[in-house]
Amino acid sequence: MFDVLYLDRTRREKVLASGLARDVACELARQEACSRDVGRMFLAGSERAPLGEMILIVETQRQVA
């Protein structure tokens, strides 16, 4: 499962959607990036977050009860 996030210029994150299948997350990210005129990318857990506005696709973090 994947989450789609919007990262603004001040590096604040806004969750646009969560728990999506990979293909659905990719399509939503594509649409959001186009409408906001920003880039998009997958972000692996070990990578540093990019600078600037961006739509990110990340693996959903599982909550442990």
N, C-alpha and C positions, 0 to 999 in steps of 0.2 A: 504494500500500500504506500501511497505517496501523498505529500502535502504540497500545495502550491502557495508560495509566499511572495509578497511584494516587499522589496527592500528599498527604502527611500534614501535620499542623499545623506541623511543624518544617521544611516545604518539602523533605523528602526524597522522592525518586521511587522507586517500585517498579514495574518493568515487569510487567504482568499478561499481556500477549500482544503479539506483534510480527508484522509482515508480513501483516496481515489485509486482506481486501477491505473497502471502506467500509461496506457494509451489515452485515457480520459484526462489524466493530469497533463500530458503533453499537449493535447488539444486545447485545454483551458489556458495553459501557459502561453501557447501560441496566440490565442485570441487576446489575452490580457496584454501581452507584450506589444501587439499591434495597436491596440486601442490606446495604450499609454505611451507609445513610441519609445520603448525601452528594449533592452536586450533580454535574453532568457538563457538559463543554463541549468544543468543538473549539478547538485552540490553534494559531493561525498562527505561523509562525516569527518574525515581527517583533513579536508581542505579548508583553507581560510576563506572567509566570505569576501566576495569581490567588492570593489569600491564603486560608488555611484548607484543610480537607480537601476533595478533589475528585478525580473520575475525569476524566482528560484523554484526548482522542483527538488524536494528532499524526501528521503524515506521517512515514513510516519514513525514517530517515536512511540514505542509501546509503554504504557503505564503499568507499573507493577503495584498490585494492591497491598 
